[in-house]
Amino acid sequence: MIDTIGRLYELIEKNHLTLSGLCDISGVNRSTVTSARRRNGQLTVDTIERFCDGMNMPIKDFFDFGSENQEANNAKRQ
């Protein structure tokens, strides 16, 4: 299972954003993320889509982090 909350925080860091800033531009209440995180829940596809719109990225990129992991593994080997 994909950790959607963890993935969101990875993208926030990668894009030099804050949760509050991303929530503002995405129109998502910050409490949506913080409550899901507290209860070890997941984000809905609708919420993920809104965050992706706010970051100007296709939703498929949210779920396509294998290439990022591959790049990191290649860098470690060198």
The first five atom37 places (N, CA, C, CB, O) and aatype in JSON, in Angstrom:
{
  "aatype": [12, 9, 3, 16, 9, 7, 1, 10, 18, 6, 10, 9, 6, 11, 2, 8, 10, 16, 10, 15, 7, 10, 4, 3, 9, 15, 7, 19, 2, 1, 15, 16, 19, 16, 15, 0, 1, 1, 1, 2, 7, 5, 10, 16, 19, 3, 16, 9, 6, 1, 13, 4, 3, 7, 12, 2, 12, 14, 9, 11, 3, 13, 13, 3, 13, 7, 15, 6, 2, 5, 6, 0, 2, 2, 0, 11, 1, 5],
  "atom_mask": [
    [1, 1, 1, 1, 1],
    [1, 1, 1, 1, 1],
    [1, 1, 1, 1, 1],
    [1, 1, 1, 1, 1],
    [1, 1, 1, 1, 1],
    [1, 1, 1, 0, 1],
    [1, 1, 1, 1, 1],
    [1, 1, 1, 1, 1],
    [1, 1, 1, 1, 1],
    [1, 1, 1, 1, 1],
    [1, 1, 1, 1, 1],
    [1, 1, 1, 1, 1],
    [1, 1, 1, 1, 1],
    [1, 1, 1, 1, 1],
    [1, 1, 1, 1, 1],
    [1, 1, 1, 1, 1],
    [1, 1, 1, 1, 1],
    [1, 1, 1, 1, 1],
    [1, 1, 1, 1, 1],
    [1, 1, 1, 1, 1],
    [1, 1, 1, 0, 1],
    [1, 1, 1, 1, 1],
    [1, 1, 1, 1, 1],
    [1, 1, 1, 1, 1],
    [1, 1, 1, 1, 1],
    [1, 1, 1, 1, 1],
    [1, 1, 1, 0, 1],
    [1, 1, 1, 1, 1],
    [1, 1, 1, 1, 1],
    [1, 1, 1, 1, 1],
    [1, 1, 1, 1, 1],
    [1, 1, 1, 1, 1],
    [1, 1, 1, 1, 1],
    [1, 1, 1, 1, 1],
    [1, 1, 1, 1, 1],
    [1, 1, 1, 1, 1],
    [1, 1, 1, 1, 1],
    [1, 1, 1, 1, 1],
    [1, 1, 1, 1, 1],
    [1, 1, 1, 1, 1],
    [1, 1, 1, 0, 1],
    [1, 1, 1, 1, 1],
    [1, 1, 1, 1, 1],
    [1, 1, 1, 1, 1],
    [1, 1, 1, 1, 1],
    [1, 1, 1, 1, 1],
    [1, 1, 1, 1, 1],
    [1, 1, 1, 1, 1],
    [1, 1, 1, 1, 1],
    [1, 1, 1, 1, 1],
    [1, 1, 1, 1, 1],
    [1, 1, 1, 1, 1],
    [1, 1, 1, 1, 1],
    [1, 1, 1, 0, 1],
    [1, 1, 1, 1, 1],
    [1, 1, 1, 1, 1],
    [1, 1, 1, 1, 1],
    [1, 1, 1, 1, 1],
    [1, 1, 1, 1, 1],
    [1, 1, 1, 1, 1],
    [1, 1, 1, 1, 1],
    [1, 1, 1, 1, 1],
    [1, 1, 1, 1, 1],
    [1, 1, 1, 1, 1],
    [1, 1, 1, 1, 1],
    [1, 1, 1, 0, 1],
    [1, 1, 1, 1, 1],
    [1, 1, 1, 1, 1],
    [1, 1, 1, 1, 1],
    [1, 1, 1, 1, 1],
    [1, 1, 1, 1, 1],
    [1, 1, 1, 1, 1],
    [1, 1, 1, 1, 1],
    [1, 1, 1, 1, 1],
    [1, 1, 1, 1, 1],
    [1, 1, 1, 1, 1],
    [1, 1, 1, 1, 1],
    [1, 1, 1, 1, 1]
  ],
  "atom_positions": [
    [[0.84, -1.18, 0.0], [0.0, 0.0, 0.0], [0.89, 1.25, 0.0], [-0.96, -0.01, 1.23], [1.91, 1.3, 0.69]],
    [[0.5, 2.22, -0.76], [1.25, 3.48, -0.85], [0.9, 4.37, 0.34], [0.94, 4.22, -2.2], [-0.27, 4.54, 0.68]],
    [[1.9, 4.91, 0.95], [1.72, 5.86, 2.04], [1.49, 7.24, 1.42], [2.96, 5.87, 3.02], [2.45, 7.97, 1.14]],
    [[0.23, 7.6, 1.21], [-0.08, 8.86, 0.52], [0.34, 10.08, 1.32], [-1.55, 8.94, 0.22], [0.72, 11.1, 0.75]],
    [[0.27, 9.99, 2.64], [0.69, 11.11, 3.48], [2.2, 11.29, 3.37], [0.26, 10.88, 4.96], [2.7, 12.41, 3.19]],
    [[2.92, 10.2, 3.48], [4.38, 10.26, 3.35], [4.8, 10.79, 1.98], [0.0, 0.0, 0.0], [5.71, 11.6, 1.88]],
    [[4.12, 10.32, 0.95], [4.42, 10.77, -0.41], [4.17, 12.27, -0.55], [3.59, 9.99, -1.44], [4.95, 12.98, -1.18]],
    [[3.07, 12.75, 0.04], [2.77, 14.17, -0.01], [3.9, 14.97, 0.63], [1.43, 14.47, 0.69], [4.34, 15.97, 0.06]],
    [[4.36, 14.54, 1.79], [5.45, 15.27, 2.46], [6.75, 15.22, 1.66], [5.68, 14.69, 3.85], [7.52, 16.18, 1.67]],
    [[7.01, 14.1, 0.97], [8.18, 14.03, 0.09], [8.1, 15.09, -1.0], [8.3, 12.62, -0.55], [9.08, 15.79, -1.27]],
    [[6.93, 15.21, -1.61], [6.75, 16.18, -2.69], [6.8, 17.62, -2.18], [5.43, 15.93, -3.41], [7.3, 18.51, -2.85]],
    [[6.28, 17.82, -0.98], [6.34, 19.16, -0.38], [7.81, 19.56, -0.21], [5.6, 19.19, 1.0], [8.2, 20.67, -0.58]],
    [[8.6, 18.66, 0.34], [10.02, 18.95, 0.54], [10.74, 19.13, -0.79], [10.68, 17.83, 1.36], [11.51, 20.07, -0.96]],
    [[10.49, 18.22, -1.72], [11.15, 18.28, -3.03], [10.86, 19.59, -3.76], [10.71, 17.1, -3.89], [11.72, 20.11, -4.47]],
    [[9.64, 20.11, -3.58], [9.23, 21.33, -4.27], [9.42, 22.59, -3.43], [7.79, 21.21, -4.69], [8.95, 23.67, -3.79]],
    [[10.11, 22.43, -2.3], [10.41, 23.56, -1.41], [9.14, 24.32, -1.0], [11.39, 24.53, -2.1], [9.07, 25.54, -1.07]],
    [[8.14, 23.54, -0.58], [6.87, 24.11, -0.14], [6.69, 23.84, 1.34], [5.69, 23.52, -0.95], [7.5, 23.16, 1.97]],
    [[5.61, 24.37, 1.89], [5.16, 24.02, 3.23], [3.78, 23.41, 3.09], [5.15, 25.26, 4.2], [3.09, 23.63, 2.09]],
    [[3.37, 22.65, 4.09], [2.02, 22.08, 4.05], [0.98, 23.18, 3.98], [1.77, 21.18, 5.27], [0.04, 23.11, 3.18]],
    [[1.15, 24.2, 4.8], [0.18, 25.31, 4.81], [0.12, 26.01, 3.46], [0.54, 26.32, 5.9], [-0.96, 26.31, 2.96]],
    [[1.28, 26.26, 2.87], [1.33, 26.92, 1.57], [0.66, 26.09, 0.49], [0.0, 0.0, 0.0], [-0.1, 26.62, -0.33]],
    [[0.93, 24.79, 0.47], [0.32, 23.91, -0.52], [-1.19, 23.83, -0.31], [0.94, 22.52, -0.46], [-1.95, 23.82, -1.27]],
    [[-1.6, 23.76, 0.94], [-3.04, 23.72, 1.23], [-3.72, 25.0, 0.73], [-3.29, 23.54, 2.75], [-4.81, 24.94, 0.18]],
    [[-3.07, 26.13, 0.92], [-3.63, 27.41, 0.46], [-3.83, 27.41, -1.05], [-2.72, 28.56, 0.87], [-4.9, 27.78, -1.53]],
    [[-2.81, 27.01, -1.8], [-2.94, 27.07, -3.26], [-3.79, 25.94, -3.82], [-1.57, 27.02, -3.91], [-4.27, 26.02, -4.95]],
    [[-3.99, 24.87, -3.03], [-4.78, 23.73, -3.49], [-6.23, 23.79, -3.04], [-4.15, 22.45, -3.0], [-7.08, 23.07, -3.56]],
    [[-6.51, 24.65, -2.08], [-7.87, 24.73, -1.56], [-8.27, 23.56, -0.68], [0.0, 0.0, 0.0], [-9.44, 23.2, -0.59]],
    [[-7.28, 22.96, -0.03], [-7.52, 21.83, 0.88], [-7.27, 22.32, 2.29], [-6.61, 20.59, 0.53], [-6.29, 23.01, 2.55]],
    [[-8.16, 21.95, 3.21], [-7.94, 22.31, 4.61], [-6.75, 21.54, 5.17], [-9.21, 22.02, 5.46], [-6.61, 20.33, 4.95]],
    [[-5.9, 22.25, 5.88], [-4.72, 21.62, 6.48], [-5.13, 20.48, 7.41], [-3.89, 22.67, 7.25], [-4.41, 19.48, 7.53]],
    [[-6.27, 20.63, 8.06], [-6.73, 19.59, 8.99], [-7.02, 18.27, 8.27], [-7.99, 20.07, 9.73], [-7.0, 17.21, 8.9]],
    [[-7.3, 18.31, 6.98], [-7.52, 17.08, 6.21], [-6.27, 16.21, 6.27], [-7.88, 17.41, 4.74], [-6.37, 14.99, 6.46]],
    [[-5.12, 16.82, 6.12], [-3.86, 16.08, 6.13], [-3.46, 15.72, 7.56], [-2.75, 16.91, 5.46], [-3.08, 14.58, 7.82]],
    [[-3.55, 16.68, 8.47], [-3.1, 16.41, 9.84], [-3.96, 15.34, 10.51], [-3.12, 17.7, 10.67], [-3.44, 14.51, 11.26]],
    [[-5.28, 15.35, 10.26], [-6.1, 14.31, 10.88], [-5.83, 12.94, 10.27], [-7.57, 14.64, 10.74], [-5.8, 11.94, 10.98]],
    [[-5.63, 12.89, 8.95], [-5.32, 11.61, 8.31], [-3.99, 11.09, 8.83], [-5.27, 11.76, 6.76], [-3.83, 9.89, 9.06]],
    [[-3.05, 11.98, 9.02], [-1.72, 11.58, 9.52], [-1.82, 11.04, 10.95], [-0.74, 12.78, 9.47], [-1.19, 10.03, 11.28]],
    [[-2.61, 11.7, 11.79], [-2.76, 11.26, 13.18], [-3.38, 9.87, 13.28], [-3.61, 12.24, 13.95], [-3.0, 9.09, 14.15]],
    [[-4.31, 9.57, 12.41], [-4.98, 8.28, 12.49], [-4.39, 7.25, 11.54], [-6.46, 8.45, 12.21], [-4.99, 6.21, 11.27]],
    [[-3.2, 7.56, 11.02], [-2.51, 6.66, 10.08], [-3.38, 6.32, 8.87], [-2.1, 5.38, 10.78], [-3.36, 5.2, 8.37]],
    [[-4.14, 7.31, 8.44], [-5.03, 7.12, 7.3], [-4.37, 7.46, 5.99], [0.0, 0.0, 0.0], [-3.15, 7.64, 5.91]],
    [[-5.18, 7.55, 4.98], [-4.73, 7.84, 3.63], [-5.5, 9.05, 3.1], [-4.91, 6.62, 2.71], [-6.57, 9.38, 3.59]],
    [[-4.94, 9.69, 2.1], [-5.63, 10.78, 1.42], [-6.53, 10.19, 0.34], [-4.62, 11.79, 0.81], [-6.22, 9.16, -0.25]],
    [[-7.65, 10.85, 0.09], [-8.52, 10.4, -0.99], [-7.93, 10.82, -2.33], [-9.96, 10.98, -0.81], [-7.08, 11.71, -2.4]],
    [[-8.38, 10.18, -3.38], [-7.91, 10.52, -4.72], [-8.28, 11.96, -5.05], [-8.51, 9.56, -5.78], [-7.5, 12.67, -5.68]],
    [[-9.46, 12.41, -4.62], [-9.87, 13.79, -4.86], [-8.9, 14.78, -4.2], [-11.3, 14.02, -4.32], [-8.53, 15.78, -4.81]],
    [[-8.5, 14.49, -2.98], [-7.56, 15.36, -2.27], [-6.19, 15.35, -2.94], [-7.44, 14.94, -0.8], [-5.57, 16.39, -3.11]],
    [[-5.73, 14.17, -3.32], [-4.44, 14.05, -4.01], [-4.49, 14.84, -5.32], [-4.09, 12.56, -4.29], [-3.53, 15.53, -5.67]],
    [[-5.59, 14.72, -6.03], [-5.73, 15.45, -7.29], [-5.66, 16.96, -7.08], [-7.05, 15.08, -7.97], [-5.06, 17.68, -7.87]],
    [[-6.28, 17.44, -6.02], [-6.24, 18.88, -5.72], [-4.83, 19.33, -5.37], [-7.19, 19.21, -4.56], [-4.4, 20.41, -5.79]],
    [[-4.1, 18.51, -4.62], [-2.71, 18.84, -4.31], [-1.86, 18.84, -5.59], [-2.14, 17.84, -3.28], [-1.02, 19.71, -5.78]],
    [[-2.08, 17.87, -6.44], [-1.33, 17.8, -7.69], [-1.61, 19.03, -8.56], [-1.68, 16.52, -8.47], [-0.7, 19.6, -9.16]],
    [[-2.86, 19.44, -8.61], [-3.2, 20.66, -9.36], [-2.45, 21.86, -8.77], [-4.74, 20.92, -9.32], [-1.94, 22.7, -9.51]],
    [[-2.38, 21.93, -7.46], [-1.67, 23.02, -6.8], [-0.17, 23.02, -7.09], [0.0, 0.0, 0.0], [0.47, 24.07, -7.09]],
    [[0.39, 21.83, -7.32], [1.82, 21.72, -7.64], [2.07, 21.67, -9.15], [2.41, 20.47, -6.98], [3.21, 21.52, -9.59]],
    [[1.0, 21.82, -9.91], [1.1, 21.77, -11.38], [1.76, 20.49, -11.87], [1.89, 22.98, -11.89], [2.67, 20.52, -12.71]],
    [[1.3, 19.37, -11.34], [1.85, 18.09, -11.77], [0.71, 17.12, -12.05], [2.81, 17.51, -10.7], [-0.32, 17.17, -11.38]],
    [[0.89, 16.24, -13.01], [-0.14, 15.24, -13.27], [-0.25, 14.26, -12.1], [0.15, 14.47, -14.58], [0.74, 13.96, -11.44]],
    [[-1.44, 13.79, -11.86], [-1.66, 12.89, -10.72], [-0.83, 11.61, -10.86], [-3.15, 12.54, -10.6], [-0.43, 11.02, -9.85]],
    [[-0.56, 11.2, -12.08], [0.25, 9.98, -12.25], [1.63, 10.14, -11.64], [0.37, 9.63, -13.75], [2.22, 9.16, -11.17]],
    [[2.16, 11.38, -11.64], [3.48, 11.61, -11.04], [3.46, 11.45, -9.52], [3.97, 13.0, -11.4], [4.49, 11.14, -8.92]],
    [[2.31, 11.66, -8.92], [2.19, 11.46, -7.47], [2.47, 9.99, -7.14], [0.77, 11.87, -6.96], [3.13, 9.67, -6.14]],
    [[1.96, 9.11, -8.0], [2.1, 7.67, -7.75], [3.32, 7.06, -8.42], [0.87, 6.95, -8.21], [3.63, 5.89, -8.19]],
    [[4.01, 7.81, -9.25], [5.16, 7.31, -9.99], [6.45, 7.78, -9.34], [5.11, 7.76, -11.46], [7.14, 8.66, -9.86]],
    [[6.78, 7.19, -8.21], [8.0, 7.58, -7.53], [9.06, 6.51, -7.65], [7.73, 7.88, -6.08], [10.12, 6.61, -7.02]],
    [[8.81, 5.49, -8.43], [9.81, 4.46, -8.66], [11.03, 5.01, -9.37], [0.0, 0.0, 0.0], [12.15, 4.61, -9.07]],
    [[10.81, 5.94, -10.3], [11.94, 6.52, -11.03], [12.8, 7.36, -10.1], [11.44, 7.38, -12.21], [14.02, 7.4, -10.26]],
    [[12.2, 8.04, -9.14], [12.97, 8.82, -8.16], [13.81, 7.89, -7.3], [12.03, 9.66, -7.27], [14.98, 8.18, -7.03]],
    [[13.23, 6.78, -6.88], [13.98, 5.81, -6.08], [15.11, 5.21, -6.9], [13.05, 4.69, -5.56], [16.2, 4.98, -6.37]],
    [[14.86, 4.95, -8.19], [15.9, 4.4, -9.06], [17.06, 5.38, -9.2], [15.31, 4.06, -10.44], [18.23, 4.98, -9.16]],
    [[16.74, 6.66, -9.37], [17.78, 7.68, -9.48], [18.62, 7.75, -8.2], [17.15, 9.06, -9.77], [19.84, 7.87, -8.26]],
    [[17.96, 7.67, -7.06], [18.67, 7.71, -5.77], [19.58, 6.48, -5.63], [17.66, 7.77, -4.59], [20.71, 6.6, -5.17]],
    [[19.08, 5.32, -6.02], [19.89, 4.1, -5.94], [21.09, 4.18, -6.87], [19.04, 2.86, -6.28], [22.19, 3.75, -6.51]],
    [[20.91, 4.72, -8.06], [22.02, 4.86, -9.0], [23.07, 5.81, -8.43], [21.52, 5.38, -10.36], [24.27, 5.56, -8.57]],
    [[22.65, 6.89, -7.8], [23.59, 7.86, -7.22], [24.39, 7.23, -6.09], [22.82, 9.1, -6.71], [25.57, 7.52, -5.93]],
    [[23.76, 6.36, -5.3], [24.45, 5.71, -4.19], [25.54, 4.76, -4.69], [23.45, 4.95, -3.32], [26.58, 4.59, -4.05]],
    [[25.28, 4.13, -5.85], [26.23, 3.17, -6.4], [27.48, 3.84, -6.95], [25.58, 2.36, -7.48], [28.53, 3.2, -7.03]],
    [[27.4, 5.09, -7.32], [28.54, 5.76, -7.96], [29.53, 6.28, -6.97], [28.06, 6.89, -8.83], [30.54, 6.87, -7.35]]
  ]
}
